Structures are given as C-alpha cells and as structure tokens.
C-alpha cells in the first residue's frame, strides 16, 4: 500500500474505472489501482475531481489536505459507521481524568525515550559533549517522572521540559553551516524548523490514517485536548514517532547533504520558504523511512514503520477498550 502525493498546484487527481490517475493538467497521466493506495495527500492547490473523491470514499481511502507551506488542514474520510462502541468508549475515557491519564502517560514516555535514543545514537559518532551526555541522563529521569505523573497538566509540563532539553542540544547533531536555536513554528523561522514542521505534518497524515483504520475517532485525544478541527488522538499517538521517524529523517537529509541551507529563503512574512527541490527530497526521505523496518525494545520482530504506526494505533484501541495502560513503541536503537 502506498501514499499518493499531489504536490503541484497544476496537478490533478482523477478516476478511470477503479483506478486513480494523476499528473499535470496538460501532461501525461499516471495510473494506479485504488486498492494499492493507503491514503492521498494534496499539498497546495492541486485539484481532486469529484469522481476521484467518490472512488476514495468507496474504497475507504483517506484524503488529506495540506496548505502550500505544508501545514495540515484536514482530512476527508468515508465516515463508515465502524467501531461505534469503541468510539463511545474512547469518548468516555477522554472525559475521565482517571481513564485518560494512563493513555496519555504512555504517549509521553514513548516520546521522551525515543528522543533519548536519538541522542544516544549521536554518542556513537564521537559526539560525546557534556551537554548531550547530561541531556541523555535527564531524559531518562524525565521518562520515569512521566510514567508516574499525577495528572495530565503535570505530564504536559514534563513533556514540554523534555522537548526543550532535547532541542537545546539538537544543533550539535548538525554539520557546520546549519543553525538551530530551539523549536519555533507557525511560521518556522529557520531551515531546520521548516524541515521539522513539514516532516511532522507528513507523519501526522500517516497517523490519522492508522487511527481511522483502527476505528478510533482522530479528534478525541487524551494528552491533547479537543479543539475544533484538531486531530487530537492522532497528535497523541504521533508523539512517540516524532523522534524515530521525523527527527531522524531531518537529521539524515541534512547530514547526508541531500538538502542544504541554499534551498531556503525568507518568505516575506517572518517565516522561511522551502524550495520545490527540498520539499521533494523530504517527501522521498519520508516515504523511504516509512518502508524501513525497525525493531522495538524487548522485541526481535522487525516491521516497517508504516506498519508499526498501524500496530500502535491498534494497541491504543485495545488499551481504551480494556481499560489498560497504553504501552508505547520505543525504538531498539
């Protein structure tokens, strides 16, 4: 199963029988069976025909929309009435602090441990600065604090402090010529933040797809409160995957020289513009990362990250249904 990207403003997605066609308006079209498509992402002002939308709804294939800067706008799904009882249970958990806290804890613990894994990996490459070693130790401590947090407010505070600590040493993982002075967004103000924001948005679309496929409501979360148009449950689940998928993608395209600072320019509104070459390179790196196999701690089985996201959404659904703690994915190395 593949993700189909419509990345050009002049691009169009159409239908031919039970297949999808895509390409430039005035150019040749590519064709793919709809049964081979897991989801569709429209970036910018590409056009999706009514016939194509109907086919996607018939095949239960989510359609995700991002704006030209790569910000998530929303998703179109079939709305088939599957898992009604599970979604009811999900809403009950979200409205109960005692039931939602164990689910939220797992998401934060997984994120912190995977952030720590990224820094540990850096020490293998002779990056053993005191600041990185200190962050590794503090993140381990913060993960234990998150696992016993008394309420969601304290949990969010631990998550925020851990993210600030992690990103305070992120620049040390970058080659010379790249600068990073902490996380910023809406709009991102430097190339590294622009890459991180776009990578996170791509990851979010994958998580939304898996959440829906496991009959969960993407809008009902436990760590992220409900807000109009926000896929809170998907944002919860994606936390543990940010470091091991998105952050590693960004580090890879930078350290391998696939993307350079020259691929960015000020956008005139206080943000930064990423050129088409860099965007295409990041899309390719994201797809490759999703197809890469990875193992979890205390597990010998290795599956693709795309499959792993789906499995974790299933574990989230089981934890909700059975009233148990959510056990996050922690990358082996």
Secondary structure, DSSP 4 states (H G I P E B T S, - for coil): -EEEEE-STTEEEEEETTEEEEEETTS-EEEEEGGGEEEEEEESS-EE-HHHHHHHHHTT-EEEEE-TT--EEEEE-------HHHHHHHHHHHT-HHHHHHHHHHHHHHHHHHHHHHHHHHHTTT---HHHHHHHHHHHHHHHHHHT-SSHHHHHHHHHHHHHHHHHSGGGGS-TT----S---SS--SHHHHHHHHHHHHHHHHHHHHHHHTT--TT--SSSPP-TT--HHHHHHHHHHIIIIIIHHHHHHHHTTSS-GGGEEE-SSSSEEE-HHHHHHHHHHHHHHHHSEEEBTT---EEEHHHHHHHHHHHHHHHHHHT-------B--
